[in-house]
């Protein structure tokens, strides 16, 4: 049994990804919505990527104080652990 394109679009359990999306894009999108905080650091221990859960854990109050509309990853990008409130880690 095959499903028509119309039924796929109306199914709330279907994620409609743009044509040409690759596996990395799908993985990064999925990671963004994980309920577990994820923080990715480079070799210099600066932030490369942070998901929404990490933002709620660490940076939400900082962004609210600044009135910033950036995403968590954008606001934390390039900062060190001590700059985001995690000294000595």
PDB file of N, CA, C and O in Angstrom, chain B, residues numbered from 101:
ATOM      1  N   UNK B 101       0.844  -1.184   0.000  1.00  0.00           N
ATOM      2  CA  UNK B 101       0.000   0.000   0.000  1.00  0.00           C
ATOM      3  C   UNK B 101       0.884   1.238   0.000  1.00  0.00           C
ATOM      4  O   UNK B 101       1.736   1.401   0.873  1.00  0.00           O
ATOM      5  N   UNK B 102       0.680   2.101  -0.971  1.00  0.00           N
ATOM      6  CA  UNK B 102       1.475   3.319  -1.039  1.00  0.00           C
ATOM      7  C   UNK B 102       0.646   4.502  -0.579  1.00  0.00           C
ATOM      8  O   UNK B 102      -0.583   4.481  -0.638  1.00  0.00           O
ATOM      9  N   UNK B 103       1.334   5.525  -0.124  1.00  0.00           N
ATOM     10  CA  UNK B 103       0.637   6.730   0.325  1.00  0.00           C
ATOM     11  C   UNK B 103       0.814   7.819  -0.714  1.00  0.00           C
ATOM     12  O   UNK B 103       1.878   7.954  -1.319  1.00  0.00           O
ATOM     13  N   UNK B 104      -0.209   8.570  -0.907  1.00  0.00           N
ATOM     14  CA  UNK B 104      -0.138   9.662  -1.871  1.00  0.00           C
ATOM     15  C   UNK B 104       0.611  10.834  -1.246  1.00  0.00           C
ATOM     16  O   UNK B 104       0.656  10.954  -0.021  1.00  0.00           O
ATOM     17  N   UNK B 105       1.202  11.702  -2.073  1.00  0.00           N
ATOM     18  CA  UNK B 105       1.875  12.885  -1.525  1.00  0.00           C
ATOM     19  C   UNK B 105       0.949  13.754  -0.693  1.00  0.00           C
ATOM     20  O   UNK B 105       1.384  14.385   0.270  1.00  0.00           O
ATOM     21  N   UNK B 106      -0.316  13.791  -1.056  1.00  0.00           N
ATOM     22  CA  UNK B 106      -1.277  14.601  -0.305  1.00  0.00           C
ATOM     23  C   UNK B 106      -1.470  14.068   1.119  1.00  0.00           C
ATOM     24  O   UNK B 106      -1.520  14.845   2.072  1.00  0.00           O
ATOM     25  N   UNK B 107      -1.579  12.728   1.263  1.00  0.00           N
ATOM     26  CA  UNK B 107      -1.783  12.157   2.598  1.00  0.00           C
ATOM     27  C   UNK B 107      -0.533  12.316   3.455  1.00  0.00           C
ATOM     28  O   UNK B 107      -0.637  12.456   4.674  1.00  0.00           O
ATOM     29  N   UNK B 108       0.642  12.297   2.840  1.00  0.00           N
ATOM     30  CA  UNK B 108       1.886  12.497   3.590  1.00  0.00           C
ATOM     31  C   UNK B 108       1.934  13.916   4.142  1.00  0.00           C
ATOM     32  O   UNK B 108       2.345  14.120   5.284  1.00  0.00           O
ATOM     33  N   UNK B 109       1.518  14.901   3.344  1.00  0.00           N
ATOM     34  CA  UNK B 109       1.541  16.290   3.796  1.00  0.00           C
ATOM     35  C   UNK B 109       0.554  16.536   4.926  1.00  0.00           C
ATOM     36  O   UNK B 109       0.804  17.386   5.781  1.00  0.00           O
ATOM     37  N   UNK B 110      -0.553  15.821   4.950  1.00  0.00           N
ATOM     38  CA  UNK B 110      -1.559  16.056   5.973  1.00  0.00           C
ATOM     39  C   UNK B 110      -1.306  15.252   7.246  1.00  0.00           C
ATOM     40  O   UNK B 110      -2.002  15.451   8.242  1.00  0.00           O
ATOM     41  N   UNK B 111      -0.339  14.360   7.234  1.00  0.00           N
ATOM     42  CA  UNK B 111      -0.021  13.532   8.393  1.00  0.00           C
ATOM     43  C   UNK B 111       0.814  14.361   9.377  1.00  0.00           C
ATOM     44  O   UNK B 111       1.903  14.810   9.020  1.00  0.00           O
ATOM     45  N   UNK B 112       0.325  14.574  10.614  1.00  0.00           N
ATOM     46  CA  UNK B 112       1.068  15.386  11.579  1.00  0.00           C
ATOM     47  C   UNK B 112       2.372  14.741  12.053  1.00  0.00           C
ATOM     48  O   UNK B 112       3.209  15.417  12.650  1.00  0.00           O
ATOM     49  N   UNK B 113       2.555  13.446  11.795  1.00  0.00           N
ATOM     50  CA  UNK B 113       3.771  12.762  12.221  1.00  0.00           C
ATOM     51  C   UNK B 113       4.855  12.790  11.147  1.00  0.00           C
ATOM     52  O   UNK B 113       5.902  12.164  11.313  1.00  0.00           O
ATOM     53  N   UNK B 114       4.623  13.498  10.061  1.00  0.00           N
ATOM     54  CA  UNK B 114       5.581  13.574   8.973  1.00  0.00           C
ATOM     55  C   UNK B 114       6.307  14.902   9.031  1.00  0.00           C
ATOM     56  O   UNK B 114       5.686  15.958   9.149  1.00  0.00           O
ATOM     57  N   UNK B 115       7.622  14.844   8.946  1.00  0.00           N
ATOM     58  CA  UNK B 115       8.442  16.042   8.924  1.00  0.00           C
ATOM     59  C   UNK B 115       8.720  16.377   7.471  1.00  0.00           C
ATOM     60  O   UNK B 115       9.356  15.594   6.765  1.00  0.00           O
ATOM     61  N   UNK B 116       8.254  17.519   7.018  1.00  0.00           N
ATOM     62  CA  UNK B 116       8.425  17.922   5.630  1.00  0.00           C
ATOM     63  C   UNK B 116       9.746  18.662   5.485  1.00  0.00           C
ATOM     64  O   UNK B 116       9.843  19.848   5.802  1.00  0.00           O
ATOM     65  N   UNK B 117      10.761  17.955   5.004  1.00  0.00           N
ATOM     66  CA  UNK B 117      12.080  18.548   4.804  1.00  0.00           C
ATOM     67  C   UNK B 117      12.175  19.042   3.368  1.00  0.00           C
ATOM     68  O   UNK B 117      11.602  18.434   2.464  1.00  0.00           O
ATOM     69  N   UNK B 118      12.886  20.126   3.155  1.00  0.00           N
ATOM     70  CA  UNK B 118      13.070  20.673   1.817  1.00  0.00           C
ATOM     71  C   UNK B 118      13.811  19.676   0.944  1.00  0.00           C
ATOM     72  O   UNK B 118      14.630  18.895   1.428  1.00  0.00           O
ATOM     73  N   UNK B 119      13.517  19.713  -0.333  1.00  0.00           N
ATOM     74  CA  UNK B 119      14.230  18.843  -1.265  1.00  0.00           C
ATOM     75  C   UNK B 119      15.706  19.157  -1.213  1.00  0.00           C
ATOM     76  O   UNK B 119      16.097  20.321  -1.119  1.00  0.00           O
ATOM     77  N   UNK B 120      16.539  18.113  -1.274  1.00  0.00           N
ATOM     78  CA  UNK B 120      17.974  18.311  -1.240  1.00  0.00           C
ATOM     79  C   UNK B 120      18.552  18.298   0.165  1.00  0.00           C
ATOM     80  O   UNK B 120      19.762  18.464   0.325  1.00  0.00           O
ATOM     81  N   UNK B 121      17.722  18.106   1.196  1.00  0.00           N
ATOM     82  CA  UNK B 121      18.246  18.028   2.555  1.00  0.00           C
ATOM     83  C   UNK B 121      19.108  16.783   2.679  1.00  0.00           C
ATOM     84  O   UNK B 121      18.807  15.739   2.101  1.00  0.00           O
ATOM     85  N   UNK B 122      20.170  16.908   3.432  1.00  0.00           N
ATOM     86  CA  UNK B 122      21.007  15.731   3.622  1.00  0.00           C
ATOM     87  C   UNK B 122      20.898  15.239   5.063  1.00  0.00           C
ATOM     88  O   UNK B 122      20.219  15.834   5.900  1.00  0.00           O
ATOM     89  N   UNK B 123      21.576  14.155   5.315  1.00  0.00           N
ATOM     90  CA  UNK B 123      21.481  13.524   6.628  1.00  0.00           C
ATOM     91  C   UNK B 123      22.000  14.418   7.746  1.00  0.00           C
ATOM     92  O   UNK B 123      21.482  14.373   8.862  1.00  0.00           O
ATOM     93  N   UNK B 124      23.006  15.223   7.465  1.00  0.00           N
ATOM     94  CA  UNK B 124      23.565  16.118   8.487  1.00  0.00           C
ATOM     95  C   UNK B 124      22.526  17.153   8.903  1.00  0.00           C
ATOM     96  O   UNK B 124      22.370  17.429  10.093  1.00  0.00           O
ATOM     97  N   UNK B 125      21.822  17.721   7.945  1.00  0.00           N
ATOM     98  CA  UNK B 125      20.782  18.699   8.260  1.00  0.00           C
ATOM     99  C   UNK B 125      19.691  18.079   9.120  1.00  0.00           C
ATOM    100  O   UNK B 125      19.214  18.696  10.073  1.00  0.00           O
ATOM    101  N   UNK B 126      19.303  16.871   8.784  1.00  0.00           N
ATOM    102  CA  UNK B 126      18.265  16.179   9.549  1.00  0.00           C
ATOM    103  C   UNK B 126      18.752  15.904  10.970  1.00  0.00           C
ATOM    104  O   UNK B 126      18.008  16.100  11.931  1.00  0.00           O
ATOM    105  N   UNK B 127      19.996  15.450  11.103  1.00  0.00           N
ATOM    106  CA  UNK B 127      20.551  15.160  12.429  1.00  0.00           C
ATOM    107  C   UNK B 127      20.654  16.422  13.276  1.00  0.00           C
ATOM    108  O   UNK B 127      20.324  16.395  14.462  1.00  0.00           O
ATOM    109  N   UNK B 128      21.106  17.524  12.687  1.00  0.00           N
ATOM    110  CA  UNK B 128      21.224  18.775  13.445  1.00  0.00           C
ATOM    111  C   UNK B 128      19.858  19.302  13.856  1.00  0.00           C
ATOM    112  O   UNK B 128      19.698  19.830  14.957  1.00  0.00           O
ATOM    113  N   UNK B 129      18.883  19.162  12.986  1.00  0.00           N
ATOM    114  CA  UNK B 129      17.525  19.591  13.328  1.00  0.00           C
ATOM    115  C   UNK B 129      16.973  18.749  14.470  1.00  0.00           C
ATOM    116  O   UNK B 129      16.371  19.285  15.401  1.00  0.00           O
ATOM    117  N   UNK B 130      17.172  17.445  14.408  1.00  0.00           N
ATOM    118  CA  UNK B 130      16.697  16.556  15.474  1.00  0.00           C
ATOM    119  C   UNK B 130      17.401  16.874  16.792  1.00  0.00           C
ATOM    120  O   UNK B 130      16.762  16.892  17.844  1.00  0.00           O
ATOM    121  N   UNK B 131      18.705  17.125  16.744  1.00  0.00           N
ATOM    122  CA  UNK B 131      19.451  17.433  17.959  1.00  0.00           C
ATOM    123  C   UNK B 131      18.946  18.709  18.624  1.00  0.00           C
ATOM    124  O   UNK B 131      18.934  18.817  19.850  1.00  0.00           O
ATOM    125  N   UNK B 132      18.532  19.664  17.813  1.00  0.00           N
ATOM    126  CA  UNK B 132      18.058  20.939  18.344  1.00  0.00           C
ATOM    127  C   UNK B 132      16.855  20.754  19.270  1.00  0.00           C
ATOM    128  O   UNK B 132      16.669  21.534  20.204  1.00  0.00           O
ATOM    129  N   UNK B 133      16.036  19.725  19.015  1.00  0.00           N
ATOM    130  CA  UNK B 133      14.807  19.525  19.783  1.00  0.00           C
ATOM    131  C   UNK B 133      14.897  18.411  20.821  1.00  0.00           C
ATOM    132  O   UNK B 133      13.884  18.047  21.418  1.00  0.00           O
ATOM    133  N   UNK B 134      16.089  17.865  21.046  1.00  0.00           N
ATOM    134  CA  UNK B 134      16.241  16.842  22.087  1.00  0.00           C
ATOM    135  C   UNK B 134      15.918  17.434  23.454  1.00  0.00           C
ATOM    136  O   UNK B 134      16.226  18.598  23.708  1.00  0.00           O
ATOM    137  N   UNK B 135      15.304  16.655  24.334  1.00  0.00           N
ATOM    138  CA  UNK B 135      15.002  17.168  25.678  1.00  0.00           C
ATOM    139  C   UNK B 135      16.231  17.197  26.587  1.00  0.00           C
ATOM    140  O   UNK B 135      16.175  17.739  27.690  1.00  0.00           O
ATOM    141  N   UNK B 136      17.331  16.622  26.130  1.00  0.00           N
ATOM    142  CA  UNK B 136      18.571  16.574  26.907  1.00  0.00           C
ATOM    143  C   UNK B 136      19.497  17.687  26.424  1.00  0.00           C
ATOM    144  O   UNK B 136      19.707  17.820  25.218  1.00  0.00           O
ATOM    145  N   UNK B 137      20.058  18.490  27.332  1.00  0.00           N
ATOM    146  CA  UNK B 137      20.972  19.552  26.912  1.00  0.00           C
ATOM    147  C   UNK B 137      22.198  18.996  26.184  1.00  0.00           C
ATOM    148  O   UNK B 137      22.832  18.051  26.655  1.00  0.00           O
ATOM    149  N   UNK B 138      22.524  19.588  25.037  1.00  0.00           N
ATOM    150  CA  UNK B 138      23.694  19.189  24.257  1.00  0.00           C
ATOM    151  C   UNK B 138      24.551  20.420  24.002  1.00  0.00           C
ATOM    152  O   UNK B 138      24.061  21.452  23.543  1.00  0.00           O
ATOM    153  N   UNK B 139      25.842  20.293  24.307  1.00  0.00           N
ATOM    154  CA  UNK B 139      26.803  21.360  24.066  1.00  0.00           C
ATOM    155  C   UNK B 139      27.980  20.750  23.325  1.00  0.00           C
ATOM    156  O   UNK B 139      28.547  19.752  23.770  1.00  0.00           O
ATOM    157  N   UNK B 140      28.353  21.344  22.194  1.00  0.00           N
ATOM    158  CA  UNK B 140      29.480  20.868  21.400  1.00  0.00           C
ATOM    159  C   UNK B 140      30.572  21.926  21.483  1.00  0.00           C
ATOM    160  O   UNK B 140      30.347  23.100  21.190  1.00  0.00           O
ATOM    161  N   UNK B 141      31.765  21.483  21.890  1.00  0.00           N
ATOM    162  CA  UNK B 141      32.916  22.379  22.023  1.00  0.00           C
ATOM    163  C   UNK B 141      33.985  21.987  21.007  1.00  0.00           C
ATOM    164  O   UNK B 141      34.056  20.835  20.580  1.00  0.00           O
ATOM    165  N   UNK B 142      34.810  22.952  20.627  1.00  0.00           N
ATOM    166  CA  UNK B 142      35.952  22.634  19.767  1.00  0.00           C
ATOM    167  C   UNK B 142      37.172  22.355  20.632  1.00  0.00           C
ATOM    168  O   UNK B 142      37.062  22.301  21.857  1.00  0.00           O
ATOM    169  N   UNK B 143      38.329  22.179  20.015  1.00  0.00           N
ATOM    170  CA  UNK B 143      39.543  21.837  20.767  1.00  0.00           C
ATOM    171  C   UNK B 143      40.004  22.955  21.700  1.00  0.00           C
ATOM    172  O   UNK B 143      40.757  22.704  22.641  1.00  0.00           O
ATOM    173  N   UNK B 144      39.559  24.180  21.450  1.00  0.00           N
ATOM    174  CA  UNK B 144      39.894  25.301  22.320  1.00  0.00           C
ATOM    175  C   UNK B 144      38.872  25.507  23.439  1.00  0.00           C
ATOM    176  O   UNK B 144      38.928  26.487  24.182  1.00  0.00           O
ATOM    177  N   UNK B 145      37.947  24.570  23.538  1.00  0.00           N
ATOM    178  CA  UNK B 145      36.872  24.593  24.535  1.00  0.00           C
ATOM    179  C   UNK B 145      35.981  25.826  24.402  1.00  0.00           C
ATOM    180  O   UNK B 145      35.566  26.423  25.395  1.00  0.00           O
ATOM    181  N   UNK B 146      35.699  26.190  23.164  1.00  0.00           N
ATOM    182  CA  UNK B 146      34.718  27.235  22.901  1.00  0.00           C
ATOM    183  C   UNK B 146      33.507  26.602  22.237  1.00  0.00           C
ATOM    184  O   UNK B 146      33.623  25.563  21.588  1.00  0.00           O
ATOM    185  N   UNK B 147      32.350  27.222  22.396  1.00  0.00           N
ATOM    186  CA  UNK B 147      31.083  26.656  21.938  1.00  0.00           C
ATOM    187  C   UNK B 147      31.006  26.669  20.414  1.00  0.00           C
ATOM    188  O   UNK B 147      31.237  27.689  19.765  1.00  0.00           O
ATOM    189  N   UNK B 148      30.675  25.506  19.870  1.00  0.00           N
ATOM    190  CA  UNK B 148      30.439  25.356  18.439  1.00  0.00           C
ATOM    191  C   UNK B 148      28.936  25.241  18.186  1.00  0.00           C
ATOM    192  O   UNK B 148      28.423  25.764  17.196  1.00  0.00           O
ATOM    193  N   UNK B 149      28.235  24.553  19.089  1.00  0.00           N
ATOM    194  CA  UNK B 149      26.813  24.300  18.910  1.00  0.00           C
ATOM    195  C   UNK B 149      26.174  24.014  20.266  1.00  0.00           C
ATOM    196  O   UNK B 149      26.774  23.357  21.117  1.00  0.00           O
ATOM    197  N   UNK B 150      24.961  24.508  20.459  1.00  0.00           N
ATOM    198  CA  UNK B 150      24.196  24.218  21.672  1.00  0.00           C
ATOM    199  C   UNK B 150      22.733  24.077  21.269  1.00  0.00           C
ATOM    200  O   UNK B 150      22.242  24.830  20.428  1.00  0.00           O
ATOM    201  N   UNK B 151      22.043  23.119  21.864  1.00  0.00           N
ATOM    202  CA  UNK B 151      20.631  22.950  21.509  1.00  0.00           C
ATOM    203  C   UNK B 151      19.727  23.754  22.448  1.00  0.00           C
ATOM    204  O   UNK B 151      20.197  24.373  23.402  1.00  0.00           O
ATOM    205  N   UNK B 152      18.432  23.734  22.163  1.00  0.00           N
ATOM    206  CA  UNK B 152      17.467  24.501  22.937  1.00  0.00           C
ATOM    207  C   UNK B 152      17.419  24.124  24.405  1.00  0.00           C
ATOM    208  O   UNK B 152      17.243  24.988  25.264  1.00  0.00           O
ATOM    209  N   UNK B 153      17.575  22.840  24.699  1.00  0.00           N
ATOM    210  CA  UNK B 153      17.568  22.409  26.101  1.00  0.00           C
ATOM    211  C   UNK B 153      18.751  22.986  26.863  1.00  0.00           C
ATOM    212  O   UNK B 153      18.617  23.363  28.027  1.00  0.00           O
ATOM    213  N   UNK B 154      19.897  23.056  26.218  1.00  0.00           N
ATOM    214  CA  UNK B 154      21.050  23.670  26.875  1.00  0.00           C
ATOM    215  C   UNK B 154      20.783  25.154  27.110  1.00  0.00           C
ATOM    216  O   UNK B 154      21.162  25.705  28.143  1.00  0.00           O
ATOM    217  N   UNK B 155      20.140  25.781  26.163  1.00  0.00           N
ATOM    218  CA  UNK B 155      19.797  27.191  26.321  1.00  0.00           C
ATOM    219  C   UNK B 155      18.885  27.427  27.509  1.00  0.00           C
ATOM    220  O   UNK B 155      19.058  28.390  28.256  1.00  0.00           O
ATOM    221  N   UNK B 156      17.911  26.540  27.679  1.00  0.00           N
ATOM    222  CA  UNK B 156      17.018  26.672  28.837  1.00  0.00           C
ATOM    223  C   UNK B 156      17.780  26.430  30.133  1.00  0.00           C
ATOM    224  O   UNK B 156      17.449  27.007  31.168  1.00  0.00           O
ATOM    225  N   UNK B 157      18.784  25.591  30.080  1.00  0.00           N
ATOM    226  CA  UNK B 157      19.575  25.285  31.270  1.00  0.00           C
ATOM    227  C   UNK B 157      20.502  26.437  31.649  1.00  0.00           C
ATOM    228  O   UNK B 157      20.640  26.748  32.832  1.00  0.00           O
ATOM    229  N   UNK B 158      21.133  27.070  30.676  1.00  0.00           N
ATOM    230  CA  UNK B 158      22.198  28.028  30.952  1.00  0.00           C
ATOM    231  C   UNK B 158      21.901  29.442  30.479  1.00  0.00           C
ATOM    232  O   UNK B 158      22.070  30.396  31.239  1.00  0.00           O
ATOM    233  N   UNK B 159      21.472  29.587  29.265  1.00  0.00           N
ATOM    234  CA  UNK B 159      21.509  30.909  28.631  1.00  0.00           C
ATOM    235  C   UNK B 159      20.180  31.627  28.539  1.00  0.00           C
ATOM    236  O   UNK B 159      20.148  32.784  28.121  1.00  0.00           O
ATOM    237  N   UNK B 160      19.094  30.997  28.908  1.00  0.00           N
ATOM    238  CA  UNK B 160      17.780  31.622  28.717  1.00  0.00           C
ATOM    239  C   UNK B 160      17.672  32.950  29.458  1.00  0.00           C
ATOM    240  O   UNK B 160      17.205  33.938  28.891  1.00  0.00           O
ATOM    241  N   UNK B 161      18.093  32.984  30.704  1.00  0.00           N
ATOM    242  CA  UNK B 161      17.995  34.228  31.469  1.00  0.00           C
ATOM    243  C   UNK B 161      18.907  35.302  30.896  1.00  0.00           C
ATOM    244  O   UNK B 161      18.564  36.484  30.913  1.00  0.00           O
ATOM    245  N   UNK B 162      20.061  34.899  30.392  1.00  0.00           N
ATOM    246  CA  UNK B 162      20.994  35.849  29.786  1.00  0.00           C
ATOM    247  C   UNK B 162      20.354  36.502  28.559  1.00  0.00           C
ATOM    248  O   UNK B 162      20.428  37.720  28.395  1.00  0.00           O
ATOM    249  N   UNK B 163      19.720  35.689  27.691  1.00  0.00           N
ATOM    250  CA  UNK B 163      19.066  36.226  26.498  1.00  0.00           C
ATOM    251  C   UNK B 163      17.872  37.089  26.861  1.00  0.00           C
ATOM    252  O   UNK B 163      17.624  38.096  26.199  1.00  0.00           O
ATOM    253  N   UNK B 164      17.125  36.721  27.898  1.00  0.00           N
ATOM    254  CA  UNK B 164      15.956  37.497  28.311  1.00  0.00           C
ATOM    255  C   UNK B 164      16.383  38.867  28.829  1.00  0.00           C
ATOM    256  O   UNK B 164      15.714  39.868  28.575  1.00  0.00           O
ATOM    257  N   UNK B 165      17.494  38.908  29.552  1.00  0.00           N
ATOM    258  CA  UNK B 165      18.006  40.177  30.064  1.00  0.00           C
ATOM    259  C   UNK B 165      18.426  41.099  28.931  1.00  0.00           C
ATOM    260  O   UNK B 165      18.223  42.311  29.005  1.00  0.00           O
ATOM    261  N   UNK B 166      19.003  40.535  27.894  1.00  0.00           N
ATOM    262  CA  UNK B 166      19.492  41.330  26.783  1.00  0.00           C
ATOM    263  C   UNK B 166      18.401  41.644  25.765  1.00  0.00           C
ATOM    264  O   UNK B 166      18.597  42.496  24.899  1.00  0.00           O
ATOM    265  N   UNK B 167      17.255  40.972  25.855  1.00  0.00           N
ATOM    266  CA  UNK B 167      16.200  41.148  24.873  1.00  0.00           C
ATOM    267  C   UNK B 167      16.628  40.658  23.503  1.00  0.00           C
ATOM    268  O   UNK B 167      16.213  41.207  22.482  1.00  0.00           O
ATOM    269  N   UNK B 168      17.454  39.633  23.481  1.00  0.00           N
ATOM    270  CA  UNK B 168      18.063  39.141  22.258  1.00  0.00           C
ATOM    271  C   UNK B 168      17.157  38.135  21.565  1.00  0.00           C
ATOM    272  O   UNK B 168      16.547  37.295  22.225  1.00  0.00           O
ATOM    273  N   UNK B 169      17.063  38.212  20.242  1.00  0.00           N
ATOM    274  CA  UNK B 169      16.241  37.281  19.490  1.00  0.00           C
ATOM    275  C   UNK B 169      17.073  36.200  18.809  1.00  0.00           C
ATOM    276  O   UNK B 169      16.538  35.434  18.008  1.00  0.00           O
ATOM    277  N   UNK B 170      18.363  36.119  19.106  1.00  0.00           N
ATOM    278  CA  UNK B 170      19.220  35.105  18.515  1.00  0.00           C
ATOM    279  C   UNK B 170      18.857  33.730  19.033  1.00  0.00           C
ATOM    280  O   UNK B 170      18.266  33.596  20.105  1.00  0.00           O
ATOM    281  N   UNK B 171      19.214  32.696  18.261  1.00  0.00           N
ATOM    282  CA  UNK B 171      19.049  31.338  18.751  1.00  0.00           C
ATOM    283  C   UNK B 171      20.115  31.072  19.806  1.00  0.00           C
ATOM    284  O   UNK B 171      21.058  31.847  19.959  1.00  0.00           O
ATOM    285  N   UNK B 172      19.957  29.979  20.524  1.00  0.00           N
ATOM    286  CA  UNK B 172      20.918  29.627  21.569  1.00  0.00           C
ATOM    287  C   UNK B 172      22.302  29.460  20.970  1.00  0.00           C
ATOM    288  O   UNK B 172      23.272  30.012  21.488  1.00  0.00           O
ATOM    289  N   UNK B 173      22.405  28.698  19.876  1.00  0.00           N
ATOM    290  CA  UNK B 173      23.713  28.480  19.270  1.00  0.00           C
ATOM    291  C   UNK B 173      24.350  29.785  18.826  1.00  0.00           C
ATOM    292  O   UNK B 173      25.551  29.985  19.008  1.00  0.00           O
ATOM    293  N   UNK B 174      23.558  30.670  18.249  1.00  0.00           N
ATOM    294  CA  UNK B 174      24.103  31.957  17.802  1.00  0.00           C
ATOM    295  C   UNK B 174      24.602  32.797  18.966  1.00  0.00           C
ATOM    296  O   UNK B 174      25.658  33.422  18.872  1.00  0.00           O
ATOM    297  N   UNK B 175      23.858  32.817  20.053  1.00  0.00           N
ATOM    298  CA  UNK B 175      24.242  33.663  21.181  1.00  0.00           C
ATOM    299  C   UNK B 175      25.440  33.105  21.950  1.00  0.00           C
ATOM    300  O   UNK B 175      26.170  33.867  22.584  1.00  0.00           O
ATOM    301  N   UNK B 176      25.653  31.789  21.905  1.00  0.00           N
ATOM    302  CA  UNK B 176      26.761  31.182  22.639  1.00  0.00           C
ATOM    303  C   UNK B 176      27.976  30.895  21.771  1.00  0.00           C
ATOM    304  O   UNK B 176      29.047  30.594  22.298  1.00  0.00           O
ATOM    305  N   UNK B 177      27.834  30.980  20.466  1.00  0.00           N
ATOM    306  CA  UNK B 177      28.896  30.625  19.527  1.00  0.00           C
ATOM    307  C   UNK B 177      30.194  31.370  19.833  1.00  0.00           C
ATOM    308  O   UNK B 177      30.214  32.597  19.933  1.00  0.00           O
ATOM    309  N   UNK B 178      31.281  30.602  19.982  1.00  0.00           N
ATOM    310  CA  UNK B 178      32.599  31.187  20.202  1.00  0.00           C
ATOM    311  C   UNK B 178      32.924  31.540  21.641  1.00  0.00           C
ATOM    312  O   UNK B 178      34.046  31.952  21.937  1.00  0.00           O
ATOM    313  N   UNK B 179      31.966  31.386  22.537  1.00  0.00           N
ATOM    314  CA  UNK B 179      32.229  31.707  23.947  1.00  0.00           C
ATOM    315  C   UNK B 179      32.902  30.528  24.641  1.00  0.00           C
ATOM    316  O   UNK B 179      32.710  29.370  24.270  1.00  0.00           O
ATOM    317  N   UNK B 180      33.690  30.852  25.652  1.00  0.00           N
ATOM    318  CA  UNK B 180      34.330  29.809  26.445  1.00  0.00           C
ATOM    319  C   UNK B 180      33.370  29.342  27.540  1.00  0.00           C
ATOM    320  O   UNK B 180      32.339  29.968  27.787  1.00  0.00           O
ATOM    321  N   UNK B 181      33.723  28.246  28.181  1.00  0.00           N
ATOM    322  CA  UNK B 181      32.869  27.734  29.260  1.00  0.00           C
ATOM    323  C   UNK B 181      32.706  28.746  30.379  1.00  0.00           C
ATOM    324  O   UNK B 181      31.606  28.898  30.911  1.00  0.00           O
ATOM    325  N   UNK B 182      33.768  29.438  30.746  1.00  0.00           N
ATOM    326  CA  UNK B 182      33.649  30.421  31.821  1.00  0.00           C
ATOM    327  C   UNK B 182      32.759  31.598  31.406  1.00  0.00           C
ATOM    328  O   UNK B 182      32.094  32.191  32.255  1.00  0.00           O
ATOM    329  N   UNK B 183      32.738  31.939  30.130  1.00  0.00           N
ATOM    330  CA  UNK B 183      31.904  33.035  29.660  1.00  0.00           C
ATOM    331  C   UNK B 183      30.408  32.686  29.716  1.00  0.00           C
ATOM    332  O   UNK B 183      29.561  33.574  29.812  1.00  0.00           O
ATOM    333  N   UNK B 184      30.097  31.403  29.657  1.00  0.00           N
ATOM    334  CA  UNK B 184      28.684  31.011  29.725  1.00  0.00           C
ATOM    335  C   UNK B 184      28.272  30.572  31.121  1.00  0.00           C
ATOM    336  O   UNK B 184      27.180  30.037  31.318  1.00  0.00           O
ATOM    337  N   UNK B 185      29.152  30.801  32.086  1.00  0.00           N
ATOM    338  CA  UNK B 185      28.791  30.515  33.469  1.00  0.00           C
ATOM    339  C   UNK B 185      29.144  29.134  33.955  1.00  0.00           C
ATOM    340  O   UNK B 185      28.528  28.638  34.898  1.00  0.00           O
ATOM    341  N   UNK B 186      30.127  28.494  33.333  1.00  0.00           N
ATOM    342  CA  UNK B 186      30.547  27.159  33.741  1.00  0.00           C
ATOM    343  C   UNK B 186      32.061  27.140  33.983  1.00  0.00           C
ATOM    344  O   UNK B 186      32.772  26.383  33.322  1.00  0.00           O
ATOM    345  N   UNK B 187      32.565  27.950  34.910  1.00  0.00           N
ATOM    346  CA  UNK B 187      34.015  27.989  35.143  1.00  0.00           C
ATOM    347  C   UNK B 187      34.518  26.690  35.772  1.00  0.00           C
ATOM    348  O   UNK B 187      33.808  26.036  36.536  1.00  0.00           O
ATOM    349  N   UNK B 188      35.738  26.340  35.438  1.00  0.00           N
ATOM    350  CA  UNK B 188      36.375  25.182  36.054  1.00  0.00           C
ATOM    351  C   UNK B 188      35.915  23.847  35.543  1.00  0.00           C
ATOM    352  O   UNK B 188      36.248  22.817  36.129  1.00  0.00           O
ATOM    353  N   UNK B 189      35.149  23.830  34.453  1.00  0.00           N
ATOM    354  CA  UNK B 189      34.680  22.547  33.903  1.00  0.00           C
ATOM    355  C   UNK B 189      35.710  22.033  32.935  1.00  0.00           C
ATOM    356  O   UNK B 189      35.528  20.966  32.349  1.00  0.00           O
TER     357      UNK B 189
END
